[in-house]
Amino acid sequence: MQSKSSALLPRRRFLQTVGTATGFTVLPLAYASRVFAEENSVISGPKVPDIAATKLDEQVYCVISPWGFPSVENQGMMSNVTFVTTQKGVVVIDSGASRQIGEMVLRQIRKVTPSPIAAVINTHYHGDHWLGNHAFVNENPDVPIYAHEKTLLAIKTGQGQFWTHLMERSTHNATLGTVVTPPNKIVAHGDVLDFGDTQIKVHFYGTAHTPSDISLELVGRKIVHVGDVAMDNRIAFMDDGSFRGTFKNYDALEAAVPGALWVPAHGNPGKQVLAHNRELFEGIYQSAEKAVQDMSGQEGAKTYALADPRVQKYAPITKGFDENIGKYSSLAYLEAESASF
């Protein structure tokens, strides 16, 4: 089984390369997903075992993934897939990390409804949120796949192949047969997608977990899918993110949809997901600010964080904490140091 530290290294390199990509020109939307969703490879990975969908309300379901990095054992199943049944068909939010995972989700959808796939929405460019697009384009070659333009551009400028190869290596080829299938529609902050009886509003408040995170409000239902902007008892990768930007996202989302059920892409949905993430991240970031003020450096930032009551509160229940607190303290310190100038 691949160690957590070795699984993190390729992702760090990926985040570093994406973080330097600026000055993009938007590609034509006619560059459709189905161009990429070619015939499946002759060699293909095995089926992913079914995970029953959890019903969040009368029309909203979530296939909740167990915790873990991509591995042989989980076949890359590491992030939640949400779907919504509407008058115009099924809307899928974050399609999973492989064609096989997307196909597994399709099996769960068919247990609920025979309706066609009306749309797929990808919250950001990490492969566990969009590689499953392939399965849904196979199901409906004309399906619109929505994302922020930075997600679309990152996938089309090399990160698609990066994630395909990373998942194959991490799972010992369990994801073979997955074809890079990028979004084909751009959405921006304030856009509302109309599916008849259901409207989905796009929220984008700048860099949080990545520069391209969108959150998706199911209008009138007080349900918001937040992708990796917040996680349940997990610690989100911040290599290409921003603590200050995350707080800005939380402020804006809580003001826009007070009392919402927050649906993360990792962990269980809940009304306290944002509040719990905020408390942990404030403990880490404010410790870094203290280290900047007294010039105790990145080691000081980690020492202060480990002594912070908020961090101590969540450390025992936050998966990946021990392996990552040093990195998070360092990233927070660098951001706080930059903000101090």
N, C-alpha and C positions, 0 to 999 in steps of 0.2 A: 504493500500500500504506500502510495506517495505521501511523504511527510508534508505537514502544513507549510513548513518554511520553504520547501522546494516548490510547492504549488504557488507560493506568493511571488517568487522571483520573476517568472515570466510576466505576471500581471504588472509588477512594478515597472519593468522595462516598457511594457505596452503603454502604461499611463504616462511615462516620461515622454514617449514619442508622440502621443496624441497631444500632450500639453504644449508641444512646440509647434503644432500645426496651426498656422494663422494665415489670414489673407486668402481664404478659399473663395472660389467662384462657384456659385450655385449651378449644379448640373441640371439639365432639362428633366422635368418630371416624366417625360415620355420614356426615360430610361427605366423601363418597368421592371417590377420584381420578376416577372415570368421569364425575362431574358436570362436571369441567373438560375432559375429553378429548372435546370435541364433534367434529362432523364437520370434516374437514380443510378449510382455506380453499381456494377455487377456485384462487387463485394459490399456488403452492408452490415452494420452492427445489429445486434439482437434487439428484440422488443424490450421496452422498459416496463417493468411491472406496474400494474394499475395502482394509482392512489386516488381514492374516492374524493370527489369534490365536496367541499364544505359549503353549505348554504348560508349566505350572509343575510339575504332578504329574499323576497319572492322572485326576483329576477337576477340576483347577483350570486355568483359562486366563486370559490377559490380552491384550486388544487394546491394544498399547502405542502411544501417540500420539507423533508427532514433537514437538519443542520448538516453541513459538511462542505468541504472543498471537492471539486470534481475528482472522482476516483474510479477504480475498477468496480468497487462494490456498489456505488450509487449510479454508475453509468452516466454521470454528468448531471443527475437530477439534484439541483442545489438551490433552486429559486422557485417562488410561487408563480402560478399562472392563474389569472383571474379571467372570468368570462361573464358576460351579461347577455341575457336573452331579451330581445327587443322585437318590435313589430317588423323591422326590416331584416331581422336575422340576428346571428350571434356575433357579439363584439368580443374579441380576445385582447387582453391587456398583458403584455410581456409573454412571449410565446415559448420560452424555455431555451435550453442550451443545445438542442439537437433536433433533427427531423424526427427521431424516434420518440423524444419527449413530446414534441408537438402531436405526434400520432397517438400517444397515450392520452393526452388531453382531449383530443378529438373523440376518443372512445368514451371519456367521461361526459363530454358534451352530448353525445348521442344517447346516453342514459337519461338525459334531461329533456332534449328536444331534437326533432328532425330538421329544424330550421337551418338554412344555409349559413355559411360564414359570411357575415356582412362586412367586417373590417377587422384589422389587427392594428394595435397601437404599441409601439416600443418606447419605453420611458427614457432610455439612454443607450449608449453604444457598447456596453459590456456584453459579451457574447451570450451569457446565460439569460439575457432578456430578449434576444432576437434571432438566434440561430434556428429556433423552432419555426420561424416564418416559412421555411421550406415546406413543412407539412401542410400548412394552410393554403399555400399557393398550389400545391398538388391537389388539394380539395376543391379550390376555386381559383383558377388561373387569373381571373380578373379582380381578385380581392384587393381593395385599397389597403396599403400599409402605411400608417401615419407615424411621424416622428419629428422632432425638432431638426432643423437643418444641420446643426452641428453633429447630430447622431448620423444622419444620412451621409454626410461628407466624410466622417471618420471611418465609417464602414467601407465606403467606396475608395478610400485612399490607402488601402493596405491592411486595415485592422480586421476586415472580414476574414481574410486568409489567415491572419495571425490567430484569431480566435478559433477558427476551424482546426488548425494544427494543434493549438494548445489543448483543446478538448480531446482530440484524438490521442495525443500523448498521455494526457492525464488519466484517461479511461482505458488505455491499452486498446484503442480503436473501437470502443463500443459505439462511438458516434459516427463511424464511417458511413458514407452515403449522404451526409448532410452537405448541401450546396449553399454557398453564400447567397442569401436572398435579402437584399437590403430594402428599406422602406422606399415607397414610390410617391408619397405625398408629404408635403411639409406642413407643419402646424406651428403656430406661434401663440404667445400669451393672449388670452381672451377669446381665442377661437372656440366656437361651439359646434360640435358635430351632432347632427340631428338624425336620430334613428327612429323617428315616429313618436312612440310613447316614451322615449328615453333621449335625453340630451346629455352630452359629455363635454364639459368645459375644461379647456387647457389652462393650466397655471404654470408660468415660467418666471422665476425670480432670480435668474443668474446662477452662477456656480454654487453648488452645494456638495454633493458627492462627486459630480463631474461638471464640466461646463454646459452640459446639454440636458440636465434633468428636467423632465416635465412631470407634473402631478395632474391627476385626472379626476375631476369632480363629477359625480353622478348627480346632476342638478335636481334639487328637491328631495333627495334621499339622505342627505348628510352622510354620504359615503365618499371617501377620497382615496384613490390609489396613489401612493406616494413613491412607488418604486424603491430606490435605495436612498432616498433623501432621509429616511428614518427606517430603523429595523427594530424588531422585537427581540430583546435579549441577545443581540448580536452587535458587533462593532463594525461599522461600515468602513470600507477602504477609503482613505482620504488622500491618497497619493496625488490625485489630480483634482482634489476638492478644496474646500475652504471651510474652516470652522465659522468664521464670521459670516460667510455666505450661507451656511447652514442655518445659523440663527435668524438671518434675514428671511430665509424661506419659511421657517417655523412661524415667525411673527406674521408674515403675510398670509399663510395658509390658515392659521388660527383666527385671524381677523376676517378672512373671506368666508370660512365655513366653521363657525364656532360650534363646539360640541360634536364634531364629526367622528365617525368611525374611520380610523386611519388604517388602510390596508397596505402593509409593507410587502416587498418582494421577498423578504426573508423573515420568517417567524410568523406569529399569529396576529391577525387583525385585532385592534383594540382602541378604545377612546383615549388611552394614556400613552400610546406609542410615542407621540411627539414629545410629550412632557418628560417621559423617562429618558429619551435620547438627549433632550436639551439639558437635563440635570447632569448627566454623565459628561457630555461634551463641554458644558460650562466648567465643570470641575477640572477637566484636562486643560482647557484653554486659559482659564483664569490662573491656573498654576503656572502656565507658560508665561503669562504676562508678568507674574511676580518674579519669575526667574530672569526675565529681560530687565526688569527694574533693578534688581540687585546684582545683575551681571553674573549669575551663577551658571549660566550656560544650559545646554540641553540636558546634562545630567541633573542639574538643579530642577529643571522643569519636570523631569520624571520623579525625582524625590518628592517634590511638592505635590504632584498629582497622586502618588501612592499614599500620601498622608491626608489627602483631602477627603472629608467625610462623604461627599457626594460620590466620589470615585470608589471609595471603600464600600459604599452601599451597593453599587452595581457590579463591582468586580467579580464576586462569587457567582453571579447568575448570567454574566455576559460571556457568551461563547467566543473563543479566540482572544480573550483579554490578555492572558499571560504572554502569549506569543507576540502580541502587537502593541502593548502599552508603551514600550520603549520607542517604537517607530512613531506612534501617535503623539507622544510627548515631544519628540524632535520636530515633527511637522508643525505642531501647534507653536512651538518655540520660534521656528523660522517665520511663521505667519505673524506672530505677535511682534517679533523683532522688526519685520518689514513695516508693519502698521505703526510702529513707534516713531518712524522717521518723518 
